[in-house]
Amino acid sequence: MVILDMKWFFKIFFKTIRLIVGPIILFVDKITTPRGIKRPEDEQQKIDLEARNLVLYQFKTCPFCIKVKRNNKRLSLNIETRDAQHNQTHREELLQGGGQVKVPCLKIVDDKGNHRWMYESDEIMQYLQDRFAA
């Protein structure tokens, strides 16, 4: 009985912390959003077309996801984001495609339609930097 009470306590405790800290994280991110790279219109359109083959699965208040999204903003990348925390369809896509519900996860679709799932934030950022940096 004591173990169940402790599990319940920790579940409520951490949920409360997320409810308090989450909006603070989002507010700080909003007011400190980096500026993106300015590219000529035709070059940006080419990059936007390439970015259509990328999808970022994320949780809205995950610090590692925010780190990747800020990097995308710096690189002026318009990558679709999917909420794998609150959207069951996106969560299931992530689990079926990548094999685990872990974020951030970048789904990369190549020219032949093959899918690659990249999970580590630093690896994702390096991949995007190498592929899209000016």
N, CA, C and O atoms as a printed pandas DataFrame, in Angstrom:
     atom_number atom_name residue_name chain_id  residue_number  x_coord  y_coord  z_coord
0              1         N          MET        A               1    0.819   -1.191    0.000
1              2        CA          MET        A               1    0.000    0.000    0.000
2              3         C          MET        A               1    0.869    1.263    0.000
3              4         O          MET        A               1    0.549    2.241   -0.676
4              5         N          VAL        A               2    1.955    1.238    0.752
5              6        CA          VAL        A               2    2.847    2.394    0.818
6              7         C          VAL        A               2    3.471    2.670   -0.553
7              8         O          VAL        A               2    3.645    3.830   -0.926
8              9         N          ILE        A               3    3.812    1.610   -1.311
9             10        CA          ILE        A               3    4.409    1.775   -2.635
10            11         C          ILE        A               3    3.430    2.461   -3.583
11            12         O          ILE        A               3    3.826    3.345   -4.341
12            13         N          LEU        A               4    2.162    2.067   -3.550
13            14        CA          LEU        A               4    1.158    2.704   -4.385
14            15         C          LEU        A               4    0.979    4.165   -4.027
15            16         O          LEU        A               4    0.824    5.010   -4.910
16            17         N          ASP        A               5    1.000    4.472   -2.725
17            18        CA          ASP        A               5    0.883    5.862   -2.284
18            19         C          ASP        A               5    2.058    6.691   -2.774
19            20         O          ASP        A               5    1.876    7.840   -3.176
20            21         N          MET        A               6    3.271    6.123   -2.748
21            22        CA          MET        A               6    4.457    6.846   -3.212
22            23         C          MET        A               6    4.404    7.062   -4.721
23            24         O          MET        A               6    4.761    8.137   -5.203
24            25         N          LYS        A               7    3.961    6.052   -5.474
25            26        CA          LYS        A               7    3.833    6.208   -6.926
26            27         C          LYS        A               7    2.838    7.321   -7.239
27            28         O          LYS        A               7    3.095    8.174   -8.089
28            29         N          TRP        A               8    1.726    7.305   -6.561
29            30        CA          TRP        A               8    0.717    8.326   -6.755
30            31         C          TRP        A               8    1.284    9.706   -6.425
31            32         O          TRP        A               8    1.081   10.662   -7.173
32            33         N          PHE        A               9    1.999    9.802   -5.295
33            34        CA          PHE        A               9    2.601   11.062   -4.875
34            35         C          PHE        A               9    3.559   11.592   -5.937
35            36         O          PHE        A               9    3.473   12.759   -6.317
36            37         N          PHE        A              10    4.478   10.742   -6.424
37            38        CA          PHE        A              10    5.458   11.183   -7.415
38            39         C          PHE        A              10    4.791   11.557   -8.738
39            40         O          PHE        A              10    5.200   12.512   -9.397
40            41         N          LYS        A              11    3.780   10.812   -9.114
41            42        CA          LYS        A              11    3.062   11.125  -10.347
42            43         C          LYS        A              11    2.428   12.510  -10.254
43            44         O          LYS        A              11    2.575   13.321  -11.169
44            45         N          ILE        A              12    1.740   12.780   -9.179
45            46        CA          ILE        A              12    1.101   14.092   -8.968
46            47         C          ILE        A              12    2.151   15.188   -8.831
47            48         O          ILE        A              12    1.997   16.273   -9.392
48            49         N          PHE        A              13    3.217   14.907   -8.089
49            50        CA          PHE        A              13    4.282   15.901   -7.885
50            51         C          PHE        A              13    4.885   16.346   -9.217
51            52         O          PHE        A              13    4.985   17.543   -9.484
52            53         N          PHE        A              14    5.288   15.382  -10.057
53            54        CA          PHE        A              14    5.944   15.732  -11.311
54            55         C          PHE        A              14    4.966   16.333  -12.321
55            56         O          PHE        A              14    5.359   17.169  -13.135
56            57         N          LYS        A              15    3.728   15.929  -12.280
57            58        CA          LYS        A              15    2.727   16.542  -13.145
58            59         C          LYS        A              15    2.536   18.006  -12.763
59            60         O          LYS        A              15    2.416   18.868  -13.632
60            61         N          THR        A              16    2.510   18.281  -11.472
61            62        CA          THR        A              16    2.382   19.656  -10.990
62            63         C          THR        A              16    3.586   20.492  -11.402
63            64         O          THR        A              16    3.427   21.633  -11.835
64            65         N          ILE        A              17    4.783   19.940  -11.276
65            66        CA          ILE        A              17    6.003   20.649  -11.689
66            67         C          ILE        A              17    5.928   20.986  -13.181
67            68         O          ILE        A              17    6.230   22.110  -13.581
68            69         N          ARG        A              18    5.522   20.004  -14.009
69            70        CA          ARG        A              18    5.405   20.252  -15.456
70            71         C          ARG        A              18    4.391   21.348  -15.750
71            72         O          ARG        A              18    4.606   22.174  -16.637
72            73         N          LEU        A              19    3.286   21.358  -15.007
73            74        CA          LEU        A              19    2.259   22.376  -15.223
74            75         C          LEU        A              19    2.764   23.774  -14.875
75            76         O          LEU        A              19    2.342   24.757  -15.483
76            77         N          ILE        A              20    3.657   23.862  -13.906
77            78        CA          ILE        A              20    4.206   25.158  -13.492
78            79         C          ILE        A              20    5.377   25.571  -14.381
79            80         O          ILE        A              20    5.431   26.708  -14.848
80            81         N          VAL        A              21    6.302   24.661  -14.613
81            82        CA          VAL        A              21    7.530   24.992  -15.347
82            83         C          VAL        A              21    7.292   25.077  -16.852
83            84         O          VAL        A              21    7.936   25.883  -17.524
84            85         N          GLY        A              22    6.386   24.267  -17.398
85            86        CA          GLY        A              22    6.135   24.248  -18.836
86            87         C          GLY        A              22    5.833   25.618  -19.426
87            88         O          GLY        A              22    6.504   26.032  -20.371
88            89         N          PRO        A              23    4.843   26.334  -18.897
89            90        CA          PRO        A              23    4.547   27.658  -19.445
90            91         C          PRO        A              23    5.713   28.641  -19.312
91            92         O          PRO        A              23    5.883   29.513  -20.165
92            93         N          ILE        A              24    6.511   28.511  -18.262
93            94        CA          ILE        A              24    7.674   29.378  -18.091
94            95         C          ILE        A              24    8.689   29.104  -19.199
95            96         O          ILE        A              24    9.237   30.035  -19.789
96            97         N          ILE        A              25    8.937   27.822  -19.480
97            98        CA          ILE        A              25    9.867   27.442  -20.548
98            99         C          ILE        A              25    9.387   28.006  -21.881
99           100         O          ILE        A              25   10.181   28.564  -22.638
100          101         N          LEU        A              26    8.096   27.867  -22.173
101          102        CA          LEU        A              26    7.554   28.362  -23.435
102          103         C          LEU        A              26    7.629   29.886  -23.528
103          104         O          LEU        A              26    7.904   30.431  -24.598
104          105         N          PHE        A              27    7.386   30.573  -22.410
105          106        CA          PHE        A              27    7.465   32.036  -22.403
106          107         C          PHE        A              27    8.892   32.504  -22.666
107          108         O          PHE        A              27    9.110   33.390  -23.493
108          109         N          VAL        A              28    9.858   31.924  -21.978
109          110        CA          VAL        A              28   11.267   32.300  -22.171
110          111         C          VAL        A              28   11.691   32.012  -23.608
111          112         O          VAL        A              28   12.391   32.819  -24.219
112          113         N          ASP        A              29   11.275   30.875  -24.149
113          114        CA          ASP        A              29   11.596   30.557  -25.536
114          115         C          ASP        A              29   11.007   31.606  -26.478
115          116         O          ASP        A              29   11.672   32.048  -27.415
116          117         N          LYS        A              30    9.771   31.997  -26.228
117          118        CA          LYS        A              30    9.092   32.971  -27.094
118          119         C          LYS        A              30    9.797   34.326  -27.109
119          120         O          LYS        A              30    9.950   34.935  -28.168
120          121         N          ILE        A              31   10.225   34.798  -25.943
121          122        CA          ILE        A              31   10.835   36.137  -25.893
122          123         C          ILE        A              31   12.313   36.136  -26.294
123          124         O          ILE        A              31   12.896   37.198  -26.513
124          125         N          THR        A              32   12.915   34.959  -26.389
125          126        CA          THR        A              32   14.335   34.894  -26.756
126          127         C          THR        A              32   14.558   34.149  -28.069
127          128         O          THR        A              32   15.664   33.678  -28.333
128          129         N          THR        A              33   13.514   34.038  -28.895
129          130        CA          THR        A              33   13.621   33.315  -30.161
130          131         C          THR        A              33   14.700   33.950  -31.042
131          132         O          THR        A              33   14.707   35.165  -31.239
132          133         N          PRO        A              34   15.611   33.125  -31.571
133          134        CA          PRO        A              34   16.685   33.677  -32.415
134          135         C          PRO        A              34   16.168   34.120  -33.789
135          136         O          PRO        A              34   15.103   33.694  -34.235
136          137         N          ARG        A              35   16.939   34.971  -34.436
137          138        CA          ARG        A              35   16.611   35.398  -35.791
138          139         C          ARG        A              35   17.144   34.373  -36.775
139          140         O          ARG        A              35   18.164   33.726  -36.537
140          141         N          GLY        A              36   16.449   34.242  -37.857
141          142        CA          GLY        A              36   16.841   33.282  -38.875
142          143         C          GLY        A              36   17.791   33.878  -39.898
143          144         O          GLY        A              36   17.971   35.093  -39.981
144          145         N          ILE        A              37   18.391   32.992  -40.671
145          146        CA          ILE        A              37   19.257   33.389  -41.778
146          147         C          ILE        A              37   18.398   34.062  -42.846
147          148         O          ILE        A              37   17.303   33.592  -43.155
148          149         N          LYS        A              38   18.893   35.152  -43.402
149          150        CA          LYS        A              38   18.208   35.821  -44.516
150          151         C          LYS        A              38   18.835   35.299  -45.806
151          152         O          LYS        A              38   20.030   35.468  -46.049
152          153         N          ARG        A              39   18.006   34.666  -46.618
153          154        CA          ARG        A              39   18.458   34.114  -47.895
154          155         C          ARG        A              39   17.692   34.796  -49.024
155          156         O          ARG        A              39   16.611   35.343  -48.810
156          157         N          PRO        A              40   18.264   34.757  -50.233
157          158        CA          PRO        A              40   17.471   35.211  -51.385
158          159         C          PRO        A              40   16.218   34.342  -51.516
159          160         O          PRO        A              40   16.236   33.161  -51.168
160          161         N          GLU        A              41   15.143   34.926  -52.015
161          162        CA          GLU        A              41   13.838   34.246  -52.104
162          163         C          GLU        A              41   13.926   32.893  -52.795
163          164         O          GLU        A              41   13.358   31.920  -52.300
164          165         N          ASP        A              42   14.623   32.805  -53.926
165          166        CA          ASP        A              42   14.695   31.546  -54.664
166          167         C          ASP        A              42   15.461   30.474  -53.890
167          168         O          ASP        A              42   15.115   29.294  -53.949
168          169         N          GLU        A              43   16.496   30.883  -53.169
169          170        CA          GLU        A              43   17.266   29.935  -52.351
170          171         C          GLU        A              43   16.426   29.424  -51.176
171          172         O          GLU        A              43   16.472   28.238  -50.848
172          173         N          GLN        A              44   15.657   30.324  -50.542
173          174        CA          GLN        A              44   14.797   29.921  -49.426
174          175         C          GLN        A              44   13.709   28.968  -49.917
175          176         O          GLN        A              44   13.368   28.010  -49.223
176          177         N          GLN        A              45   13.163   29.222  -51.104
177          178        CA          GLN        A              45   12.144   28.323  -51.655
178          179         C          GLN        A              45   12.719   26.937  -51.901
179          180         O          GLN        A              45   12.041   25.936  -51.669
180          181         N          LYS        A              46   13.959   26.867  -52.367
181          182        CA          LYS        A              46   14.618   25.577  -52.604
182          183         C          LYS        A              46   14.785   24.825  -51.278
183          184         O          LYS        A              46   14.541   23.620  -51.206
184          185         N          ILE        A              47   15.198   25.537  -50.246
185          186        CA          ILE        A              47   15.384   24.920  -48.927
186          187         C          ILE        A              47   14.038   24.489  -48.352
187          188         O          ILE        A              47   13.936   23.415  -47.760
188          189         N          ASP        A              48   13.007   25.312  -48.518
189          190        CA          ASP        A              48   11.669   24.941  -48.048
190          191         C          ASP        A              48   11.187   23.670  -48.736
191          192         O          ASP        A              48   10.552   22.824  -48.107
192          193         N          LEU        A              49   11.485   23.535  -50.020
193          194        CA          LEU        A              49   11.096   22.338  -50.763
194          195         C          LEU        A              49   11.812   21.098  -50.216
195          196         O          LEU        A              49   11.199   20.041  -50.066
196          197         N          GLU        A              50   13.105   21.229  -49.919
197          198        CA          GLU        A              50   13.871   20.118  -49.330
198          199         C          GLU        A              50   13.360   19.773  -47.928
199          200         O          GLU        A              50   13.317   18.603  -47.547
200          201         N          ALA        A              51   12.974   20.798  -47.169
201          202        CA          ALA        A              51   12.516   20.596  -45.789
202          203         C          ALA        A              51   11.152   19.909  -45.739
203          204         O          ALA        A              51   10.749   19.432  -44.678
204          205         N          ARG        A              52   10.439   19.849  -46.852
205          206        CA          ARG        A              52    9.146   19.160  -46.876
206          207         C          ARG        A              52    9.305   17.665  -46.623
207          208         O          ARG        A              52    8.332   16.987  -46.292
208          209         N          ASN        A              53   10.516   17.149  -46.774
209          210        CA          ASN        A              53   10.793   15.732  -46.536
210          211         C          ASN        A              53   11.241   15.461  -45.104
211          212         O          ASN        A              53   11.724   14.372  -44.796
212          213         N          LEU        A              54   11.081   16.445  -44.238
213          214        CA          LEU        A              54   11.487   16.321  -42.837
214          215         C          LEU        A              54   10.293   16.586  -41.929
215          216         O          LEU        A              54    9.477   17.466  -42.201
216          217         N          VAL        A              55   10.200   15.819  -40.853
217          218        CA          VAL        A              55    9.157   16.029  -39.840
218          219         C          VAL        A              55    9.821   15.888  -38.473
219          220         O          VAL        A              55   10.542   14.923  -38.223
220          221         N          LEU        A              56    9.574   16.851  -37.595
221          222        CA          LEU        A              56   10.106   16.804  -36.236
222          223         C          LEU        A              56    8.991   16.414  -35.272
223          224         O          LEU        A              56    8.022   17.153  -35.100
224          225         N          TYR        A              57    9.133   15.255  -34.649
225          226        CA          TYR        A              57    8.214   14.817  -33.604
226          227         C          TYR        A              57    8.730   15.396  -32.292
227          228         O          TYR        A              57    9.922   15.317  -31.993
228          229         N          GLN        A              58    7.816   15.981  -31.508
229          230        CA          GLN        A              58    8.253   16.699  -30.308
230          231         C          GLN        A              58    7.173   16.724  -29.254
231          232         O          GLN        A              58    6.004   16.436  -29.512
232          233         N          PHE        A              59    7.606   17.082  -28.040
233          234        CA          PHE        A              59    6.705   17.458  -26.956
234          235         C          PHE        A              59    6.889   18.962  -26.813
235          236         O          PHE        A              59    8.021   19.445  -26.846
236          237         N          LYS        A              60    5.834   19.691  -26.659
237          238        CA          LYS        A              60    5.882   21.155  -26.679
238          239         C          LYS        A              60    6.867   21.752  -25.665
239          240         O          LYS        A              60    7.571   22.706  -25.995
240          241         N          THR        A              61    6.933   21.218  -24.447
241          242        CA          THR        A              61    7.782   21.814  -23.417
242          243         C          THR        A              61    9.076   21.034  -23.169
243          244         O          THR        A              61    9.776   21.305  -22.194
244          245         N          CYS        A              62    9.399   20.084  -24.022
245          246        CA          CYS        A              62   10.651   19.325  -23.879
246          247         C          CYS        A              62   11.841   20.233  -24.188
247          248         O          CYS        A              62   11.916   20.782  -25.287
248          249         N          PRO        A              63   12.772   20.405  -23.244
249          250        CA          PRO        A              63   13.919   21.294  -23.481
250          251         C          PRO        A              63   14.757   20.897  -24.695
251          252         O          PRO        A              63   15.261   21.767  -25.404
252          253         N          PHE        A              64   14.911   19.613  -24.940
253          254        CA          PHE        A              64   15.701   19.167  -26.095
254          255         C          PHE        A              64   14.976   19.469  -27.401
255          256         O          PHE        A              64   15.607   19.786  -28.409
256          257         N          CYS        A              65   13.653   19.368  -27.379
257          258        CA          CYS        A              65   12.861   19.712  -28.568
258          259         C          CYS        A              65   12.951   21.214  -28.838
259          260         O          CYS        A              65   13.092   21.637  -29.986
260          261         N          ILE        A              66   12.869   22.005  -27.787
261          262        CA          ILE        A              66   12.975   23.459  -27.934
262          263         C          ILE        A              66   14.345   23.821  -28.496
263          264         O          ILE        A              66   14.459   24.711  -29.339
264          265         N          LYS        A              67   15.371   23.139  -28.034
265          266        CA          LYS        A              67   16.733   23.367  -28.536
266          267         C          LYS        A              67   16.796   23.127  -30.049
267          268         O          LYS        A              67   17.383   23.924  -30.780
268          269         N          VAL        A              68   16.197   22.038  -30.511
269          270        CA          VAL        A              68   16.189   21.719  -31.947
270          271         C          VAL        A              68   15.359   22.751  -32.712
271          272         O          VAL        A              68   15.775   23.204  -33.778
272          273         N          LYS        A              69   14.193   23.126  -32.183
273          274        CA          LYS        A              69   13.347   24.104  -32.868
274          275         C          LYS        A              69   14.028   25.470  -32.961
275          276         O          LYS        A              69   13.864   26.175  -33.957
276          277         N          ARG        A              70   14.786   25.845  -31.938
277          278        CA          ARG        A              70   15.528   27.106  -31.978
278          279         C          ARG        A              70   16.617   27.045  -33.053
279          280         O          ARG        A              70   16.868   28.026  -33.752
280          281         N          ASN        A              71   17.255   25.887  -33.174
281          282        CA          ASN        A              71   18.254   25.696  -34.226
282          283         C          ASN        A              71   17.586   25.823  -35.603
283          284         O          ASN        A              71   18.144   26.435  -36.514
284          285         N          ASN        A              72   16.395   25.243  -35.744
285          286        CA          ASN        A              72   15.664   25.349  -37.009
286          287         C          ASN        A              72   15.351   26.806  -37.333
287          288         O          ASN        A              72   15.437   27.227  -38.486
288          289         N          LYS        A              73   14.991   27.563  -36.315
289          290        CA          LYS        A              73   14.698   28.988  -36.506
290          291         C          LYS        A              73   15.959   29.737  -36.953
291          292         O          LYS        A              73   15.904   30.564  -37.863
292          293         N          ARG        A              74   17.087   29.442  -36.312
293          294        CA          ARG        A              74   18.354   30.085  -36.695
294          295         C          ARG        A              74   18.710   29.788  -38.151
295          296         O          ARG        A              74   19.239   30.648  -38.856
296          297         N          LEU        A              75   18.415   28.561  -38.595
297          298        CA          LEU        A              75   18.725   28.148  -39.959
298          299         C          LEU        A              75   17.598   28.495  -40.945
299          300         O          LEU        A              75   17.692   28.182  -42.132
300          301         N          SER        A              76   16.540   29.138  -40.452
301          302        CA          SER        A              76   15.364   29.493  -41.269
302          303         C          SER        A              76   14.789   28.273  -41.981
303          304         O          SER        A              76   14.528   28.300  -43.184
304          305         N          LEU        A              77   14.596   27.202  -41.209
305          306        CA          LEU        A              77   14.041   25.972  -41.750
306          307         C          LEU        A              77   12.571   25.863  -41.379
307          308         O          LEU        A              77   12.198   26.006  -40.215
308          309         N          ASN        A              78   11.757   25.612  -42.367
309          310        CA          ASN        A              78   10.319   25.440  -42.147
310          311         C          ASN        A              78   10.014   23.948  -42.135
311          312         O          ASN        A              78    9.527   23.384  -43.114
312          313         N          ILE        A              79   10.314   23.328  -41.002
313          314        CA          ILE        A              79   10.118   21.888  -40.839
314          315         C          ILE        A              79    8.828   21.659  -40.072
315          316         O          ILE        A              79    8.587   22.272  -39.031
316          317         N          GLU        A              80    7.998   20.763  -40.605
317          318        CA          GLU        A              80    6.746   20.427  -39.933
318          319         C          GLU        A              80    7.052   19.822  -38.566
319          320         O          GLU        A              80    7.944   18.984  -38.440
320          321         N          THR        A              81    6.308   20.249  -37.543
321          322        CA          THR        A              81    6.429   19.650  -36.216
322          323         C          THR        A              81    5.134   18.911  -35.899
323          324         O          THR        A              81    4.041   19.352  -36.255
324          325         N          ARG        A              82    5.285   17.790  -35.228
325          326        CA          ARG        A              82    4.134   16.988  -34.814
326          327         C          ARG        A              82    4.220   16.726  -33.324
327          328         O          ARG        A              82    5.255   16.300  -32.811
328          329         N          ASP        A              83    3.118   16.987  -32.636
329          330        CA          ASP        A              83    3.039   16.804  -31.187
330          331         C          ASP        A              83    2.794   15.325  -30.871
331          332         O          ASP        A              83    1.695   14.808  -31.070
332          333         N          ALA        A              84    3.827   14.666  -30.383
333          334        CA          ALA        A              84    3.718   13.241  -30.042
334          335         C          ALA        A              84    3.286   13.038  -28.596
335          336         O          ALA        A              84    3.151   11.903  -28.139
336          337         N          GLN        A              85    3.071   14.124  -27.881
337          338        CA          GLN        A              85    2.640   14.009  -26.485
338          339         C          GLN        A              85    1.119   13.990  -26.387
339          340         O          GLN        A              85    0.555   13.172  -25.661
340          341         N          HIS        A              86    0.454   14.882  -27.109
341          342        CA          HIS        A              86   -0.995   15.018  -26.974
342          343         C          HIS        A              86   -1.778   14.481  -28.168
343          344         O          HIS        A              86   -2.994   14.315  -28.078
344          345         N          ASN        A              87   -1.111   14.210  -29.273
345          346        CA          ASN        A              87   -1.785   13.694  -30.455
346          347         C          ASN        A              87   -1.478   12.203  -30.585
347          348         O          ASN        A              87   -0.351   11.822  -30.899
348          349         N          GLN        A              88   -2.468   11.380  -30.348
349          350        CA          GLN        A              88   -2.268    9.926  -30.328
350          351         C          GLN        A              88   -1.835    9.393  -31.695
351          352         O          GLN        A              88   -1.049    8.448  -31.767
352          353         N          THR        A              89   -2.333    9.983  -32.766
353          354        CA          THR        A              89   -1.946    9.551  -34.115
354          355         C          THR        A              89   -0.457    9.786  -34.347
355          356         O          THR        A              89    0.242    8.905  -34.849
356          357         N          HIS        A              90    0.024   10.960  -33.985
357          358        CA          HIS        A              90    1.450   11.270  -34.146
358          359         C          HIS        A              90    2.309   10.394  -33.239
359          360         O          HIS        A              90    3.392    9.956  -33.628
360          361         N          ARG        A              91    1.825   10.150  -32.050
361          362        CA          ARG        A              91    2.549    9.282  -31.109
362          363         C          ARG        A              91    2.688    7.872  -31.685
363          364         O          ARG        A              91    3.749    7.254  -31.597
364          365         N          GLU        A              92    1.611    7.381  -32.267
365          366        CA          GLU        A              92    1.624    6.042  -32.860
366          367         C          GLU        A              92    2.537    5.990  -34.093
367          368         O          GLU        A              92    3.242    5.003  -34.302
368          369         N          GLU        A              93    2.522    7.053  -34.908
369          370        CA          GLU        A              93    3.430    7.127  -36.064
370          371         C          GLU        A              93    4.886    7.033  -35.601
371          372         O          GLU        A              93    5.695    6.319  -36.193
372          373         N          LEU        A              94    5.195    7.757  -34.550
373          374        CA          LEU        A              94    6.552    7.767  -34.004
374          375         C          LEU        A              94    6.934    6.379  -33.500
375          376         O          LEU        A              94    8.036    5.901  -33.772
376          377         N          LEU        A              95    6.049    5.744  -32.781
377          378        CA          LEU        A              95    6.317    4.414  -32.247
378          379         C          LEU        A              95    6.479    3.384  -33.373
379          380         O          LEU        A              95    7.418    2.589  -33.357
380          381         N          GLN        A              96    5.574    3.399  -34.337
381          382        CA          GLN        A              96    5.624    2.432  -35.434
382          383         C          GLN        A              96    6.822    2.671  -36.347
383          384         O          GLN        A              96    7.486    1.721  -36.761
384          385         N          GLY        A              97    7.099    3.925  -36.661
385          386        CA          GLY        A              97    8.187    4.235  -37.594
386          387         C          GLY        A              97    9.567    4.166  -36.969
387          388         O          GLY        A              97   10.475    3.534  -37.508
388          389         N          GLY        A              98    9.715    4.818  -35.832
389          390        CA          GLY        A              98   11.024    4.904  -35.195
390          391         C          GLY        A              98   11.299    3.819  -34.176
391          392         O          GLY        A              98   12.452    3.565  -33.828
392          393         N          GLY        A              99   10.249    3.179  -33.697
393          394        CA          GLY        A              99   10.427    2.084  -32.758
394          395         C          GLY        A              99   10.331    2.473  -31.296
395          396         O          GLY        A              99   10.332    1.603  -30.425
396          397         N          GLN        A             100   10.249    3.772  -31.008
397          398        CA          GLN        A             100   10.111    4.204  -29.621
398          399         C          GLN        A             100    9.491    5.594  -29.566
399          400         O          GLN        A             100    9.610    6.377  -30.508
400          401         N          VAL        A             101    8.837    5.887  -28.465
401          402        CA          VAL        A             101    8.277    7.224  -28.253
402          403         C          VAL        A             101    9.318    7.995  -27.447
403          404         O          VAL        A             101    9.315    7.993  -26.216
404          405         N          LYS        A             102   10.199    8.647  -28.180
405          406        CA          LYS        A             102   11.282    9.433  -27.594
406          407         C          LYS        A             102   11.432   10.667  -28.472
407          408         O          LYS        A             102   11.466   10.565  -29.698
408          409         N          VAL        A             103   11.519   11.815  -27.848
409          410        CA          VAL        A             103   11.629   13.063  -28.597
410          411         C          VAL        A             103   12.846   13.841  -28.131
411          412         O          VAL        A             103   13.310   13.646  -27.008
412          413         N          PRO        A             104   13.366   14.714  -28.970
413          414        CA          PRO        A             104   12.943   14.987  -30.334
414          415         C          PRO        A             104   13.324   13.847  -31.267
415          416         O          PRO        A             104   14.275   13.105  -31.017
416          417         N          CYS        A             105   12.567   13.726  -32.336
417          418        CA          CYS        A             105   12.864   12.731  -33.367
418          419         C          CYS        A             105   12.618   13.373  -34.725
419          420         O          CYS        A             105   11.537   13.898  -34.991
420          421         N          LEU        A             106   13.620   13.326  -35.567
421          422        CA          LEU        A             106   13.504   13.861  -36.919
422          423         C          LEU        A             106   13.294   12.704  -37.884
423          424         O          LEU        A             106   14.128   11.805  -37.992
424          425         N          LYS        A             107   12.165   12.744  -38.583
425          426        CA          LYS        A             107   11.880   11.755  -39.624
426          427         C          LYS        A             107   12.396   12.337  -40.936
427          428         O          LYS        A             107   11.994   13.426  -41.347
428          429         N          ILE        A             108   13.283   11.603  -41.582
429          430        CA          ILE        A             108   13.891   12.037  -42.833
430          431         C          ILE        A             108   13.422   11.085  -43.928
431          432         O          ILE        A             108   13.606    9.872  -43.827
432          433         N          VAL        A             109   12.821   11.635  -44.963
433          434        CA          VAL        A             109   12.383   10.834  -46.108
434          435         C          VAL        A             109   13.288   11.194  -47.284
435          436         O          VAL        A             109   13.351   12.356  -47.688
436          437         N          ASP        A             110   13.990   10.197  -47.836
437          438        CA          ASP        A             110   14.886   10.475  -48.964
438          439         C          ASP        A             110   14.118   10.462  -50.285
439          440         O          ASP        A             110   12.909   10.233  -50.307
440          441         N          ASP        A             111   14.827   10.710  -51.377
441          442        CA          ASP        A             111   14.209   10.801  -52.706
442          443         C          ASP        A             111   13.516    9.513  -53.138
443          444         O          ASP        A             111   12.601    9.546  -53.961
444          445         N          LYS        A             112   13.945    8.384  -52.588
445          446        CA          LYS        A             112   13.365    7.092  -52.954
446          447         C          LYS        A             112   12.201    6.702  -52.036
447          448         O          LYS        A             112   11.598    5.642  -52.209
448          449         N          GLY        A             113   11.891    7.552  -51.074
449          450        CA          GLY        A             113   10.787    7.275  -50.158
450          451         C          GLY        A             113   11.186    6.490  -48.925
451          452         O          GLY        A             113   10.323    6.095  -48.141
452          453         N          ASN        A             114   12.490    6.252  -48.737
453          454        CA          ASN        A             114   12.966    5.550  -47.545
454          455         C          ASN        A             114   12.923    6.484  -46.341
455          456         O          ASN        A             114   13.178    7.682  -46.462
456          457         N          HIS        A             115   12.597    5.922  -45.176
457          458        CA          HIS        A             115   12.502    6.707  -43.941
458          459         C          HIS        A             115   13.694    6.428  -43.035
459          460         O          HIS        A             115   14.141    5.290  -42.894
460          461         N          ARG        A             116   14.190    7.486  -42.433
461          462        CA          ARG        A             116   15.249    7.386  -41.420
462          463         C          ARG        A             116   14.753    8.177  -40.214
463          464         O          ARG        A             116   14.199    9.267  -40.358
464          465         N          TRP        A             117   14.958    7.619  -39.031
465          466        CA          TRP        A             117   14.486    8.261  -37.801
466          467         C          TRP        A             117   15.699    8.627  -36.952
467          468         O          TRP        A             117   16.478    7.750  -36.576
468          469         N          MET        A             118   15.863    9.896  -36.649
469          470        CA          MET        A             118   17.021   10.386  -35.897
470          471         C          MET        A             118   16.526   10.942  -34.557
471          472         O          MET        A             118   15.677   11.833  -34.525
472          473         N          TYR        A             119   17.063   10.409  -33.452
473          474        CA          TYR        A             119   16.527   10.730  -32.126
474          475         C          TYR        A             119   17.318   11.727  -31.282
475          476         O          TYR        A             119   16.700   12.429  -30.481
476          477         N          GLU        A             120   18.577   11.832  -31.399
477          478        CA          GLU        A             120   19.351   12.682  -30.487
478          479         C          GLU        A             120   19.367   14.138  -30.947
479          480         O          GLU        A             120   19.629   14.413  -32.118
480          481         N          SER        A             121   19.092   15.067  -30.043
481          482        CA          SER        A             121   18.996   16.482  -30.415
482          483         C          SER        A             121   20.287   17.005  -31.038
483          484         O          SER        A             121   20.241   17.718  -32.041
484          485         N          ASP        A             122   21.434   16.663  -30.460
485          486        CA          ASP        A             122   22.694   17.145  -31.023
486          487         C          ASP        A             122   22.945   16.566  -32.414
487          488         O          ASP        A             122   23.457   17.258  -33.294
488          489         N          GLU        A             123   22.587   15.310  -32.609
489          490        CA          GLU        A             123   22.744   14.666  -33.913
490          491         C          GLU        A             123   21.808   15.313  -34.944
491          492         O          GLU        A             123   22.200   15.548  -36.087
492          493         N          ILE        A             124   20.582   15.596  -34.530
493          494        CA          ILE        A             124   19.617   16.260  -35.406
494          495         C          ILE        A             124   20.134   17.631  -35.809
495          496         O          ILE        A             124   20.112   17.987  -36.987
496          497         N          MET        A             125   20.596   18.393  -34.839
497          498        CA          MET        A             125   21.091   19.740  -35.123
498          499         C          MET        A             125   22.306   19.708  -36.047
499          500         O          MET        A             125   22.415   20.533  -36.954
500          501         N          GLN        A             126   23.211   18.771  -35.827
501          502        CA          GLN        A             126   24.390   18.656  -36.682
502          503         C          GLN        A             126   23.997   18.282  -38.111
503          504         O          GLN        A             126   24.537   18.828  -39.074
504          505         N          TYR        A             127   23.057   17.352  -38.239
505          506        CA          TYR        A             127   22.567   16.942  -39.557
506          507         C          TYR        A             127   21.987   18.148  -40.309
507          508         O          TYR        A             127   22.309   18.374  -41.475
508          509         N          LEU        A             128   21.128   18.918  -39.627
509          510        CA          LEU        A             128   20.501   20.072  -40.262
510          511         C          LEU        A             128   21.520   21.163  -40.580
511          512         O          LEU        A             128   21.431   21.817  -41.619
512          513         N          GLN        A             129   22.475   21.355  -39.695
513          514        CA          GLN        A             129   23.545   22.335  -39.924
514          515         C          GLN        A             129   24.354   21.957  -41.159
515          516         O          GLN        A             129   24.621   22.796  -42.019
516          517         N          ASP        A             130   24.737   20.692  -41.237
517          518        CA          ASP        A             130   25.530   20.219  -42.379
518          519         C          ASP        A             130   24.752   20.327  -43.689
519          520         O          ASP        A             130   25.320   20.652  -44.732
520          521         N          ARG        A             131   23.465   20.055  -43.627
521          522        CA          ARG        A             131   22.650   20.015  -44.840
522          523         C          ARG        A             131   22.186   21.393  -45.311
523          524         O          ARG        A             131   22.071   21.628  -46.514
524          525         N          PHE        A             132   21.915   22.322  -44.357
525          526        CA          PHE        A             132   21.258   23.563  -44.737
526          527         C          PHE        A             132   22.002   24.858  -44.398
527          528         O          PHE        A             132   21.535   25.937  -44.763
528          529         N          ALA        A             133   23.133   24.780  -43.718
529          530        CA          ALA        A             133   23.820   26.028  -43.316
530          531         C          ALA        A             133   24.299   26.787  -44.543
531          532         O          ALA        A             133   24.694   26.203  -45.552
532          533         N          ALA        A             134   24.251   28.083  -44.425
533          534        CA          ALA        A             134   24.629   28.960  -45.544
534          535         C          ALA        A             134   26.110   28.952  -45.806
535          536         O          ALA        A             134   26.580   29.638  -46.714
